[in-house]
């Protein structure tokens, strides 16, 4: 009798031996990173701070009417709009120096009230043979008597006065040295003041080439430039003497130059000084009020200009443990 050949039966896939093998493989692979990955921890947002632009004030000329610029400064201080630097031409350099000396508008107002026509226009007949009718020594004496700081570089607020080198016709920006001499040079209207000698150079009014020095304020680092332009206006009567003729001639020339220079400004303030002559020192209060009114109208534009140029920068934090073990 023939018996069939017997062969071993292979284990079925779901046999206990197969299951044990799969469990062993899974146990071996788990430490090798086959476990589900955890999502990365969320990083906290980095803190930032606002960095406002440097605000520069460019003060133009205008004779006695320039005292309207005091009113502009009053509004900026009341509204807590910082003035980081001041640049002035002609009477703007005088007003700018009054403010930059202490950085307080009240001090500038006291000095503006104290100044008289004879302080600025010390006529002397013999001065005509030196190139003008006004010596300008009275202006220097007034500045030395009323300002706390004799030198520009020592003033509370960075300050610059603009004059013109008579030989080259180039504007010169005074940032160091005597405040009195720099302001005198900046105010030396050709034909009215005797030109000012400083070192080997001779200087006249900066308004000859830069009536409202917005470009200088920009070059000195101002991110936002606020310019105060005193309108020339029409004379109430025909010029009747050499000083009035010279002043009106210079003012007409400056009108066209001013329009070009004001392109450098972010905001232009034009106080209404109509009806006040360039040598009328009896209406200072009205002039200051005119400057204040014009500045208040310009406040939205000023704030918008500052906001547009304000930057957000990351806040720098110290490394953990920095400064440990140091004695404060």
DONUKE-725005 format. One line per field, with one value per residue: chain; x, y, z of N, C-alpha, C, CB in turn; residue number from 1. Coordinates in steps of 0.1 Angstrom, whole numbers, plus 5000, padded with zeros to 4 digits. Each point is the difference from the previous one (the first is absolute). Glycine has a CB too. Layout:
<sites>
cadena: A/...
neast: X/...
nnorth: Y/...
nup: Z/...
caeast: X/...
canorth: Y/...
caup: Z/...
ceast: X/...
cnorth: Y/...
cup: Z/...
cbeast: X/...
cbnorth: Y/...
cbup: Z/...
num: NUM/...
</sites>
This chain:
<sites>
cadena: A/A/A/A/A/A/A/A/A/A/A/A/A/A/A/A/A/A/A/A/A/A/A/A/A/A/A/A/A/A/A/A/A/A/A/A/A/A/A/A/A/A/A/A/A/A/A/A/A/A/A/A/A/A/A/A/A/A/A/A/A/A/A/A/A/A/A/A/A/A/A/A/A/A/A/A/A/A/A/A/A/A/A/A/A/A/A/A/A/A/A/A/A/A/A/A/A/A/A/A/A/A/A/A/A/A/A/A/A/A/A/A/A/A/A/A/A/A/A/A/A/A/A/A/A/A/A/A/A/A/A/A/A/A/A/A/A/A/A/A/A/A/A/A/A/A/A/A/A/A/A/A/A/A/A/A/A/A/A/A/A/A/A/A/A/A/A/A/A/A/A/A/A/A/A/A/A/A/A/A/A/A/A/A/A/A/A/A/A/A/A/A/A/A/A/A/A/A/A/A/A/A/A/A/A/A/A/A/A/A/A/A/A/A/A/A/A/A/A/A/A/A/A/A/A/A/A/A/A/A/A/A/A/A/A/A/A/A/A/A/A/A/A/A/A/A/A/A/A/A/A/A/A/A/A/A/A/A/A/A/A/A/A/A/A/A/A/A/A/A/A/A/A/A/A/A/A/A/A/A/A/A/A/A/A/A/A/A/A/A/A/A/A/A/A/A/A/A/A/A/A/A/A/A/A/A/A/A/A/A/A/A/A/A/A/A/A/A/A/A/A/A/A/A/A/A/A/A
neast: 5009/5016/5000/4990/5031/4990/5006/5006/4968/5021/4994/4971/5015/4989/5029/4997/5023/4986/4996/5030/5010/4982/5011/5030/4995/4988/5025/5020/4983/4997/5030/4996/4980/4973/4991/4979/5027/4989/4986/5032/4990/4980/5031/4983/4992/5033/4987/4996/5011/4983/5031/4979/5016/5022/4972/5023/4984/5008/4998/4994/5014/4977/5024/4991/4990/5023/4978/4983/5025/4985/4975/5017/5010/4970/4993/5026/4994/4969/5008/5025/5013/5030/5008/5021/5008/4990/5009/4997/5003/5007/4991/5008/5026/4981/4981/5024/5013/4973/4999/5029/5001/4984/4991/4980/4980/5008/5027/4985/4980/5024/5013/4973/4997/5031/4998/4998/4997/5027/5004/5002/5013/5033/4987/5032/4992/5023/4980/5002/5030/4989/4979/4976/4988/5012/5031/4980/5009/4969/5003/5024/4984/4976/5019/5015/4972/4986/5022/5002/5020/5024/4992/4976/5011/4980/4970/4986/5002/5028/5002/5006/5002/4993/5026/4999/5032/4992/5019/4977/4972/5006/4972/5024/4981/5012/5003/5019/4997/4988/4969/5012/5011/4975/4980/5018/4999/4968/4996/5020/4967/5026/5000/5000/5029/5025/5000/5000/5033/4992/5036/5008/4966/4991/4975/4980/4978/5008/4979/5025/4988/4975/4970/5001/5033/4973/5031/5009/4978/5011/5030/4992/4987/4970/4991/4985/5015/4978/5008/4993/4994/5001/4976/5025/4971/4997/5024/4973/5016/5015/5023/4996/5031/5020/4981/4977/5020/5012/4973/4989/5026/4997/4969/5004/5021/4982/4976/5018/5015/4972/4994/5027/4996/4971/5014/5011/4968/4991/4987/5001/4992/4988/5000/4975/5031/4971/5014/5034/5017/5019/4995/4971/5022/4965/4995/5021/4969/4996/5024/4990/4971/5014/5015/4973/4984/5022/5001/4969/5002/5024/4983/4992/5029/5015/4986/5007/5032/5001/4984/5020/5025/4987/5024/4979/5033/4993/4993/5034/4987/5027/5008/4979/5019/4999/5017/5009/5017/4990/5004/4969
nnorth: 4988/5022/5013/5025/5003/5007/5029/5009/5008/5026/5007/5005/5027/4992/4981/5014/5003/5026/5014/4997/5015/5025/5004/5000/5023/5019/4998/5009/5026/5012/5010/5008/5027/4978/5025/5014/5021/5011/5019/5011/5006/5020/5014/5016/5016/5006/5019/5018/5023/5018/5004/5030/5004/5013/5020/5016/5026/5008/5029/5011/5024/5013/5025/4996/4974/4984/5006/4977/4983/5006/4985/4974/4995/5000/4974/4983/5003/4992/4973/4990/5014/4988/5029/4972/5031/5030/5000/5033/5008/5027/5001/4968/5008/5014/4976/4980/5015/5000/4969/4993/5015/4976/4980/5029/5007/5014/5008/5011/5019/5015/5006/5011/5022/5010/5007/5033/5000/5001/4967/5004/5029/5005/5024/5001/5026/4979/4975/5016/4989/4967/4998/5021/5026/4976/5005/4976/5016/4997/4969/4996/5013/4980/4975/5009/5005/4971/4975/4986/5001/5023/4975/4998/4979/5012/4995/4982/4994/4987/5033/4998/5033/4993/5022/5000/4992/5034/4978/4981/5018/4978/5004/5005/4975/5024/4966/5023/5027/5017/4986/5027/4989/4984/5024/5020/4981/4999/5032/5007/5010/4998/5031/4997/4994/5018/4973/4987/5006/4966/5004/5015/5007/5030/4984/5015/4989/4967/5020/4998/4970/4996/5022/4973/4987/4979/4995/5003/4979/4978/5003/4994/4968/5014/4967/5028/5026/5013/5020/5022/5009/5030/4998/5018/5007/5017/5016/5006/5016/4995/4984/5029/4987/4989/4981/4998/4994/4975/4986/5000/4987/4975/4996/4995/4978/4983/4996/4980/4987/4992/4981/4984/4996/4986/4973/4996/5000/4970/5029/5026/5012/5022/5014/5011/5019/5014/5027/4996/5025/4975/5020/4986/4996/5006/4966/4983/4995/4997/4981/4979/4999/4992/4975/4989/4999/4984/4977/4994/4995/4978/4980/4983/5005/4991/4972/4992/5004/4981/4977/4998/4994/4977/4978/4979/4999/4969/5015/4997/4974/5006/4974/4987/5019/5033/5005/4969/5018/5033/5011/5011
nup: 5000/4979/5032/4978/5000/5031/4984/5031/4996/4988/5031/4987/4991/5028/5011/5029/4978/4988/5028/5008/4973/5006/5029/4990/4979/5022/5019/4977/4992/5030/4999/4967/5011/5001/5022/4979/4993/5029/4977/5002/5031/4982/4997/5025/4972/5001/5025/4974/5018/4981/4988/5003/4973/5018/5004/4979/5013/4966/5021/4968/5007/5011/5010/5025/4983/5018/5025/4980/5014/5029/4988/4991/5029/5012/4983/5007/5031/4998/4985/5023/4969/5015/4990/4993/4992/5005/4967/5010/4970/5019/5025/4997/5017/5022/5004/5002/5024/5017/4999/5006/5030/5011/4974/5007/4973/5028/4986/4974/5017/5014/4972/4987/5023/4995/4969/5002/4970/5016/4998/4968/4995/5017/4974/4999/4979/5000/4990/4971/5001/5007/4971/5015/5007/5021/5014/5001/5028/5006/4992/5020/5024/4997/5002/5026/5017/4995/4999/5029/4974/4997/4981/4979/5021/5025/4983/5022/4970/4984/4996/4968/5002/4968/4999/4970/5004/4994/4984/4990/4998/5027/5017/5021/5014/5024/5009/5018/5014/5018/5005/4990/4973/4991/5003/4984/4975/5000/4998/4973/4987/4977/5012/5033/5009/4995/4979/5029/4995/5007/4998/4979/5001/4994/5015/4982/5017/5002/4982/4977/4997/5021/4998/5016/5011/4987/4993/5031/5010/4979/5009/5032/4992/4989/4998/4997/4982/5022/4972/5024/4966/5019/4973/4990/5008/4976/5016/5017/4976/4973/5019/5016/4997/4981/5017/4978/4976/5015/5007/4971/4988/5019/4994/4968/5005/5019/4979/4984/5025/5012/4975/5005/5031/4997/4984/5031/5012/5006/5000/4979/5032/4976/5034/4984/5000/4982/5012/5004/4983/4996/5026/5016/5029/5000/4994/5026/5003/4969/4997/5021/4986/4972/5013/5013/4973/4986/5023/4998/4969/5006/5023/4975/4988/5027/5001/4970/5004/5025/4986/4976/5020/5024/4992/5013/5012/5008/5028/4995/5018/5016/4983/5021/5020/4989/5028/5013/5020/4997/5029/4987
caeast: 4991/5008/4996/5005/5012/4996/5009/4996/4991/5006/4991/4991/5005/4995/5004/5006/5014/5001/4996/5011/5011/4997/5001/5014/5005/4994/5007/5014/5000/4994/5010/5007/4993/4988/4988/4994/5007/4993/5001/5009/4994/4998/5009/4993/5003/5011/4996/5005/4998/4999/5011/4995/5011/5005/4992/5008/4993/5007/4994/5004/5002/4988/5001/4993/4988/5005/4996/4989/5006/4999/4987/5001/5007/4991/4990/5007/5003/4988/4994/5010/5007/5014/5008/5013/5010/4995/5009/4994/5006/4996/4994/4997/5011/4999/4990/5005/5010/4993/4994/5010/5008/4995/4990/4988/4994/4998/5012/5001/4990/5005/5010/4994/4993/5010/5008/4995/5004/5014/5009/5003/5004/5008/5004/5012/5002/5013/5000/4997/5013/5004/4991/4987/4996/4998/5012/4998/5006/4989/4995/5009/5000/4987/5001/5010/4995/4988/5001/5008/5011/5007/5004/4989/5001/4996/4986/4992/4995/5009/4997/5009/4996/5005/5004/5006/5013/4998/5009/4997/4985/4995/4994/5009/4992/5008/4996/5010/5005/4992/4986/4997/5006/4993/4987/5003/5003/4988/4991/5007/4993/5009/4996/4995/5010/5014/5004/5007/5013/5004/5012/5004/4988/4990/4986/4988/4988/4998/4989/5003/4999/4992/4991/4994/5010/4994/5010/5010/4995/5000/5014/5005/4994/4986/4991/4989/5003/4989/5005/4991/5003/4993/4997/5006/4989/5002/5003/4988/5003/5012/5012/5003/5014/5009/4998/4988/5002/5009/4993/4990/5008/5005/4988/4995/5009/4999/4987/5001/5009/4993/4992/5009/5006/4990/4998/5007/4992/4988/4989/5004/4991/5001/4992/4994/5007/4996/4998/5011/5012/5012/5007/4990/5002/4990/4989/5005/4990/4992/5008/5000/4987/4998/5008/4993/4989/5005/5005/4989/4994/5009/5003/4998/5010/5012/4999/5000/5013/5008/4995/5004/5014/5003/5004/4999/5012/5000/5006/5012/4999/5013/5002/4997/5012/5009/5002/5000/5012/5006/4995/4994
canorth: 5012/5012/5011/5013/5007/5011/5012/5009/5011/5013/5007/5010/5014/5005/4991/5007/5003/5012/5011/5003/5006/5014/5008/5002/5010/5013/5004/5004/5013/5012/5010/5006/5012/4997/5005/5012/5012/5010/5013/5009/5009/5013/5010/5012/5011/5008/5013/5011/5014/5011/5010/5011/5006/5012/5012/5012/5012/5009/5013/5010/5014/5009/5012/4999/4990/4987/4996/4990/4987/4997/4993/4987/4993/4998/4990/4988/4996/4997/4987/4990/4996/5003/5007/4994/5010/5013/5007/5013/5010/5014/5001/4986/4996/5006/4993/4986/5000/5003/4987/4989/5003/4992/4991/5003/5011/5012/5008/5006/5011/5011/5008/5007/5012/5010/5006/5012/5003/5005/4988/4994/5010/5011/5008/5009/5007/4996/4986/5000/4998/4986/4991/5000/5011/4994/4993/4986/4998/4999/4986/4991/5003/4995/4985/4996/5004/4992/4986/4993/4994/5009/4992/4992/4986/4998/5003/4989/4994/5002/5012/5004/5013/5000/5013/4999/5006/5010/4998/4989/4999/4987/5000/4995/4996/5001/4990/5001/5014/5010/5001/5014/5003/4992/5006/5012/4997/4995/5011/5011/5002/5008/5014/5005/4997/4999/4986/4995/4993/4989/4994/5006/5001/5010/4993/5008/4993/4987/5000/5003/4987/4990/5008/4990/4990/4987/4991/4998/4992/4987/4996/4998/4988/5000/4992/5009/5015/5010/5013/5012/5010/5012/5006/5013/5010/5013/5011/5009/5012/4999/5002/5014/5003/4990/4987/4993/4996/4988/4989/4996/4993/4987/4992/4996/4990/4988/4994/4989/4990/4993/4990/4989/4994/4994/4987/4990/4999/4991/5009/5014/5008/5014/5009/5012/5012/5011/5012/5003/5003/4992/5007/5004/4992/5003/4990/4987/4991/4996/4991/4987/4994/4996/4988/4989/4996/4992/4987/4991/4995/4991/4989/4987/4997/4997/4987/4990/4999/4993/4986/4993/4997/4993/4986/4989/4992/4990/5003/4992/4994/4995/4985/4995/4999/5011/5009/4993/5001/5013/5009/5011
caup: 5000/4998/5008/4995/5007/5009/5001/5011/4996/5003/5009/4994/5003/5013/5010/5011/4997/4991/5008/5009/4992/4997/5012/5002/4991/5004/5012/4996/4992/5008/5004/4989/4996/4992/5008/4994/5004/5007/4994/5007/5009/4994/5005/5003/4991/5005/5003/4991/5005/4990/5000/4992/4992/5005/4994/4999/4998/4992/5003/4990/5003/4999/5008/5012/4998/5004/5013/4999/5002/5015/5001/4995/5010/5011/4998/5000/5013/5007/4995/5003/4987/5003/4990/5002/4995/4994/4991/4997/4991/5003/5014/5004/5008/5013/5007/5002/5011/5012/5004/5002/5011/5011/4996/5006/4993/5009/5000/4988/5000/5008/4992/4989/5005/5005/4989/4995/4986/5001/5003/4987/4990/5005/4989/5002/4987/4994/4996/4986/4993/5002/4993/5006/5009/5013/5004/5004/5014/5009/5000/5007/5015/5005/5000/5011/5013/5003/4999/5010/4994/4991/4988/4994/5003/5014/5002/5005/4987/4989/4993/4989/4993/4986/4994/4986/4998/4990/4989/4992/4998/5006/5013/5010/5011/5012/5010/5011/5002/5007/4996/4997/4987/4990/4998/4994/4986/4993/4999/4993/4987/4991/4998/5012/5010/4996/5000/5012/4997/5009/4995/4988/4992/5002/4999/5000/5003/4994/4992/4986/4993/5007/5009/5010/4998/5002/4994/5010/5010/4995/5000/5013/5005/5003/4992/4997/5000/5001/4995/5002/4990/5003/4987/4998/5000/4993/5009/5002/4993/4992/5008/5001/5003/4994/5007/4994/4986/5000/5005/4990/4989/5004/5003/4988/4995/5008/4998/4990/5006/5011/4995/4997/5013/5008/4995/5009/5013/5001/5004/4999/5007/4995/5009/4993/5006/4992/5007/5010/4993/5004/5011/5010/5012/5010/4999/5002/5005/4989/4991/5006/4998/4986/4999/5007/4992/4988/5004/5004/4987/4994/5008/4993/4990/5007/5006/4989/4995/5010/5000/4988/5000/5012/4997/5010/5000/5011/5013/5003/5014/5005/5001/5013/5009/4998/5011/5013/5008/5000/5011/4994
ceast: 5009/4994/5005/5011/4995/5010/4996/4991/5005/4990/4991/5005/4995/5003/5006/5015/5002/4997/5011/5011/4997/5001/5014/5006/4995/5007/5014/5000/4995/5011/5007/4992/4988/4988/4995/5008/4991/5001/5010/4993/4999/5009/4992/5004/5011/4995/5006/4997/5000/5012/4995/5012/5005/4993/5009/4991/5008/4993/5006/5000/4987/5000/4992/4988/5005/4996/4988/5005/5000/4987/5000/5007/4991/4990/5007/5003/4987/4995/5010/5006/5015/5007/5015/5012/4993/5010/4993/5008/4994/4994/4996/5012/5000/4989/5004/5010/4993/4994/5010/5009/4996/4990/4986/4994/4998/5012/5002/4990/5005/5010/4994/4993/5010/5007/4992/5006/5015/5010/5004/5005/5007/5006/5012/5003/5012/5000/4997/5013/5005/4991/4986/4997/4999/5013/4998/5006/4990/4994/5009/5000/4987/5001/5009/4994/4988/5001/5010/5013/5007/5003/4989/5000/4995/4985/4992/4995/5010/4995/5010/4994/5006/5003/5006/5014/5000/5010/4996/4985/4994/4994/5010/4991/5009/4994/5009/5004/4990/4986/4998/5006/4992/4986/5002/5003/4988/4990/5004/4994/5009/4994/4994/5011/5014/5004/5008/5013/5003/5012/5004/4989/4991/4986/4989/4988/4998/4988/5003/4999/4992/4991/4993/5008/4995/5011/5011/4996/5000/5015/5006/4993/4986/4992/4987/5004/4988/5006/4990/5005/4991/4997/5005/4989/5003/5003/4987/5002/5013/5012/5004/5014/5009/4999/4988/5002/5009/4993/4989/5006/5004/4988/4994/5008/4998/4987/5001/5009/4993/4992/5008/5004/4989/4996/5006/4992/4989/4988/5005/4989/5002/4991/4995/5006/4997/4998/5010/5012/5012/5007/4991/5001/4989/4988/5005/4989/4991/5008/5001/4987/4998/5008/4993/4988/5004/5005/4989/4992/5009/5002/4996/5010/5013/4999/5000/5014/5009/4996/5005/5015/5005/5002/4997/5012/4999/5006/5011/4999/5014/5000/4997/5013/5009/5001/5001/5014/5006/4994/4994/5006
cnorth: 5012/5011/5013/5006/5011/5011/5009/5011/5013/5007/5010/5014/5005/4991/5008/5003/5013/5013/5005/5007/5014/5010/5003/5010/5014/5006/5005/5014/5012/5009/5007/5012/4997/5005/5013/5012/5010/5013/5009/5010/5014/5010/5013/5012/5009/5014/5010/5013/5010/5009/5011/5006/5012/5012/5012/5012/5009/5014/5010/5014/5008/5012/4998/4990/4986/4995/4991/4986/4995/4993/4986/4991/4997/4988/4986/4995/4996/4986/4989/4994/5004/5007/4996/5008/5012/5006/5013/5008/5014/5000/4986/4995/5006/4993/4985/5000/5003/4987/4990/5002/4992/4989/5002/5012/5012/5009/5008/5012/5012/5008/5007/5013/5011/5007/5012/5003/5004/4989/4994/5010/5012/5008/5008/5005/4995/4986/4998/4997/4986/4990/4999/5011/4995/4992/4986/4997/4999/4986/4991/5002/4994/4985/4996/5003/4991/4985/4994/4995/5009/4993/4991/4985/4997/5002/4988/4992/5002/5011/5004/5013/5000/5014/4997/5006/5009/4999/4989/4998/4987/5002/4994/4997/5000/4990/5000/5015/5009/5001/5014/5004/4993/5006/5014/4998/4996/5011/5012/5003/5009/5014/5006/4998/5001/4985/4996/4993/4990/4993/5007/5002/5011/4994/5010/4990/4987/4999/5003/4987/4990/5006/4991/4987/4985/4990/4997/4991/4985/4994/4997/4988/5000/4990/5007/5014/5008/5014/5011/5011/5012/5007/5014/5011/5012/5011/5009/5013/4998/5002/5014/5003/4988/4986/4992/4996/4988/4988/4995/4993/4986/4991/4995/4989/4987/4992/4988/4988/4991/4988/4987/4993/4993/4986/4989/4998/4990/5008/5015/5008/5015/5009/5012/5013/5012/5012/5004/5002/4993/5006/5004/4991/5002/4990/4986/4990/4995/4990/4986/4992/4995/4987/4988/4995/4991/4986/4991/4995/4989/4987/4986/4996/4996/4986/4989/4998/4992/4985/4992/4996/4994/4985/4991/4992/4990/5006/4991/4995/4995/4985/4995/4999/5012/5009/4994/5002/5013/5009/5012/5013
cup: 5000/5008/4994/5007/5008/5000/5011/4995/5004/5010/4993/5004/5013/5012/5012/4998/4992/5008/5009/4993/4997/5012/5004/4991/5003/5012/4997/4993/5008/5005/4989/4994/4992/5007/4993/5006/5007/4992/5007/5009/4993/5007/5003/4990/5007/5003/4992/5007/4989/5001/4991/4992/5008/4994/5000/4996/4992/5001/4990/5005/4999/5009/5013/4999/5004/5014/5000/5002/5014/5002/4995/5010/5012/4998/4999/5014/5008/4995/5001/4987/5002/4988/5003/4995/4994/4991/4996/4990/5004/5014/5005/5008/5014/5009/5003/5012/5014/5006/5003/5012/5012/4996/5006/4993/5009/5000/4988/4999/5008/4992/4989/5004/5004/4988/4994/4986/5000/5003/4986/4989/5007/4989/5003/4986/4993/4995/4985/4992/5002/4993/5005/5009/5015/5003/5004/5014/5010/5001/5007/5015/5006/5002/5012/5014/5004/4999/5010/4993/4989/4986/4995/5005/5014/5002/5003/4988/4989/4991/4989/4994/4986/4996/4986/5000/4988/4988/4991/4997/5005/5014/5010/5012/5012/5010/5012/5001/5006/4994/4995/4986/4989/4997/4993/4985/4993/4998/4992/4986/4991/4998/5013/5011/4994/4999/5012/4996/5011/4994/4987/4990/5004/4998/4999/5002/4992/4990/4985/4992/5006/5010/5011/4999/5003/4995/5010/5011/4996/5000/5013/5007/5004/4991/4995/5002/5000/4997/5004/4991/5003/4986/4999/5001/4992/5010/5001/4994/4992/5009/5000/5004/4995/5006/4994/4986/4999/5005/4990/4988/5003/5002/4987/4994/5007/4998/4990/5006/5010/4994/4996/5012/5007/4995/5009/5013/4999/5003/4999/5007/4996/5009/4992/5008/4992/5008/5010/4991/5006/5012/5011/5012/5010/5000/5003/5005/4988/4991/5006/4999/4986/4998/5007/4992/4988/5004/5004/4988/4994/5009/4994/4990/5007/5006/4989/4995/5010/5000/4988/5000/5013/4997/5012/5000/5012/5013/5003/5014/5003/5000/5014/5008/4997/5012/5013/5007/4999/5010/4993/5003
cbeast: 4981/5008/5001/4977/5015/4989/5003/5022/4981/5012/5017/4981/5000/4982/5003/4984/5005/4994/4977/4993/5005/4985/4979/5002/5000/4978/4986/5007/4996/4981/5003/5010/5021/5011/5009/4977/5016/5003/4976/5016/5009/4976/5019/4999/4976/5016/4997/4997/5011/4975/5018/4981/4990/5023/4978/5019/4987/5008/4997/4990/5023/4988/5002/5006/4990/5018/5010/4988/5014/5014/4990/5001/5022/5002/4986/5010/5020/4994/4987/4988/4978/5001/4984/4989/5017/4986/5010/4990/5002/4997/4991/4986/5014/5007/4983/4996/5017/4995/4981/5000/5003/5004/5018/5007/4989/4985/5011/5008/4982/4996/5017/4997/4981/5003/5010/4997/4977/4991/4989/4982/4980/5005/4977/5009/4988/5011/4992/4981/5005/5011/5020/5000/4988/4975/5009/4998/5020/4995/4989/5015/5013/4987/4996/5019/5007/4988/4995/4979/4989/5009/5023/5001/5019/5023/5002/4993/4975/5007/4989/5007/4999/4986/5005/4977/5011/4992/5018/5020/5003/5018/4977/5020/4985/5005/4991/5008/5015/5021/4993/5001/5022/5012/4991/5009/5023/5004/4992/5021/4977/5008/4996/4976/4984/5006/4999/4977/5009/4975/4994/5022/5001/5016/5009/5010/4990/5011/4987/5016/5022/5019/4996/4976/5017/4976/4995/5009/4985/4979/5003/5005/5022/5002/5010/4983/5021/4987/5013/4997/5006/5011/4980/5018/4993/4985/5025/4996/4988/4988/5007/4977/4993/5016/5011/4987/4998/5019/5004/4985/5008/5020/4995/4992/5017/5013/4989/4996/5019/4999/4985/5008/5016/4991/4999/5022/5006/5014/4990/5012/5001/5005/5013/4978/5018/4990/4977/4990/4991/5003/5017/4984/5024/5006/4988/5022/5000/4988/5013/5018/4991/4997/5021/5008/4988/5006/5021/4997/4989/5011/4996/4976/4989/5003/4987/4976/4997/5003/4980/4983/5003/4987/5018/4975/5013/5001/4978/5014/4976/5003/5016/4981/4998/4995/4989/4983/5004/5004/5018/4979
cbnorth: 4988/4993/4986/5004/4994/4983/4999/4996/4984/5002/4997/4983/5004/5011/4981/4988/4975/4986/4993/4980/4978/4991/4990/4977/4982/4993/4984/4976/4986/4986/4986/4978/5011/4980/4990/4989/4996/4989/4998/4998/4987/4995/4990/4993/4999/4987/4993/4987/4993/4999/4982/5004/4992/4989/4990/4986/4997/4981/4995/4985/4999/4979/5014/5024/5014/5004/5022/5015/5004/5020/5023/5009/5010/5025/5016/5006/5015/5024/5013/4994/5003/4980/5020/4978/4981/5004/4978/5000/4983/5005/5023/4996/4998/5022/5014/4995/5008/5023/5005/4997/5023/5020/4984/4992/4984/4986/4983/4979/4982/4987/4983/4977/4985/4986/4978/5009/5007/5022/4996/4983/4993/4986/5001/4987/5020/5017/4994/5016/5025/5008/4987/4975/5011/4998/5022/4993/5011/5025/5005/5000/5021/5018/4998/5005/5023/5020/5002/4994/4978/5012/5001/5015/4998/5008/5019/5013/5003/4976/5008/4976/5012/4980/5010/5000/4979/5015/5008/4989/5014/4988/5000/5013/4985/5025/4986/4976/4996/5013/4983/5006/5003/4980/4988/5010/4993/4978/4993/4996/4998/4979/4995/4994/4986/5022/5000/4998/5021/4997/4978/4990/4975/5019/4981/5017/5022/4990/5007/5019/5005/4984/5015/5011/5017/5008/5008/5023/5019/5005/5013/5024/4997/5024/4980/4982/4995/4986/4989/4994/4982/5003/4986/4990/4991/4993/4999/4988/5014/5008/4977/5003/5013/5019/5010/5014/5024/5015/5008/5019/5023/5009/5013/5023/5018/5011/5022/5017/5015/5021/5018/5011/5018/5023/5009/5008/5024/4981/4982/4997/4984/4992/4993/4987/4986/4985/4996/4986/5023/4993/5008/5009/5001/5024/5015/5010/5012/5022/5020/5009/5015/5024/5014/5010/5021/5022/5011/5013/5022/5019/5016/5004/5016/5025/5010/5007/5021/5021/5008/5013/5019/5016/5009/5000/5019/4981/5008/5013/4994/5020/5001/4987/4975/4999/5017/4984/4977/4998/4992/4988
cbup: 5012/4977/5021/4992/4981/5015/4975/5011/5003/4978/5018/5000/4976/4987/4983/5015/5002/4980/4999/5014/4990/4982/5008/5008/4982/4991/5013/4999/4980/5007/5020/4995/5000/4990/5022/4997/4981/5022/4991/4980/5020/4995/4987/5024/4990/4987/5023/4979/5021/5000/5003/5017/4979/5004/5009/4993/5022/4984/5024/4984/4992/4995/4980/5005/4982/4984/5009/4984/4980/5006/4998/4977/4992/5005/4987/4978/5000/5002/4984/5021/4986/5014/4998/4999/4996/5021/4991/5022/4981/4976/4994/4980/4979/4990/4989/4976/4983/4992/4986/4975/4992/5014/4998/5022/4985/5014/5014/4989/4998/5021/5006/4989/5009/5020/4995/5023/4994/5007/5023/5006/4986/5021/4992/5020/5008/5015/5023/5003/5002/5022/4994/4998/4981/4998/5007/4977/4993/4996/4978/4980/4996/4989/4975/4984/4995/4993/4976/5014/5004/5020/5008/4980/4984/5007/4984/5020/5008/5001/5021/4995/5023/4995/5024/4990/5009/5018/5015/5010/4980/4986/4991/4992/4986/4996/4982/4997/4981/5004/5017/5024/5011/5007/5020/5021/5006/5011/5022/5013/5011/4989/4977/4993/5013/5010/4975/5012/4989/5009/5010/5003/4996/4994/5012/4984/5005/5020/5020/5008/4992/4997/4981/4998/5006/4997/4977/4995/5008/4986/4979/5001/5008/5008/5012/5008/4988/5018/4981/5024/4983/5023/4999/4985/5022/4981/4995/5021/5018/4979/4996/5006/5021/4996/5021/5016/4993/5004/5023/5008/4993/5011/5021/4996/4994/5017/5005/4981/4996/5014/4991/4979/5002/5005/4977/4990/5005/5008/5015/4978/5020/4976/5020/4993/5010/4983/4997/5019/4995/4977/4984/4982/4996/4997/4983/5006/5022/5001/4993/5016/5018/4993/4998/5022/5007/4988/5008/5021/4996/4989/5019/5004/4984/5006/5019/4994/4988/5014/5012/4988/4985/5013/4984/4999/4990/4983/5008/4984/4997/5014/4981/4992/5001/4975/4987/4992/4996/4976/5016/5000
num: 1/2/3/4/5/6/7/8/9/10/11/12/13/14/15/16/17/18/19/20/21/22/23/24/25/26/27/28/29/30/31/32/33/34/35/36/37/38/39/40/41/42/43/44/45/46/47/48/49/50/51/52/53/54/55/56/57/58/59/60/61/62/63/64/65/66/67/68/69/70/71/72/73/74/75/76/77/78/79/80/81/82/83/84/85/86/87/88/89/90/91/92/93/94/95/96/97/98/99/100/101/102/103/104/105/106/107/108/109/110/111/112/113/114/115/116/117/118/119/120/121/122/123/124/125/126/127/128/129/130/131/132/133/134/135/136/137/138/139/140/141/142/143/144/145/146/147/148/149/150/151/152/153/154/155/156/157/158/159/160/161/162/163/164/165/166/167/168/169/170/171/172/173/174/175/176/177/178/179/180/181/182/183/184/185/186/187/188/189/190/191/192/193/194/195/196/197/198/199/200/201/202/203/204/205/206/207/208/209/210/211/212/213/214/215/216/217/218/219/220/221/222/223/224/225/226/227/228/229/230/231/232/233/234/235/236/237/238/239/240/241/242/243/244/245/246/247/248/249/250/251/252/253/254/255/256/257/258/259/260/261/262/263/264/265/266/267/268/269/270/271/272/273/274/275/276/277/278/279/280/281/282/283/284/285/286/287/288/289/290/291/292/293/294/295/296/297/298/299/300/301/302/303/304/305/306/307/308/309/310/311/312/313/314/315/316/317/318/319/320/321/322/323/324/325/326/327/328
</sites>
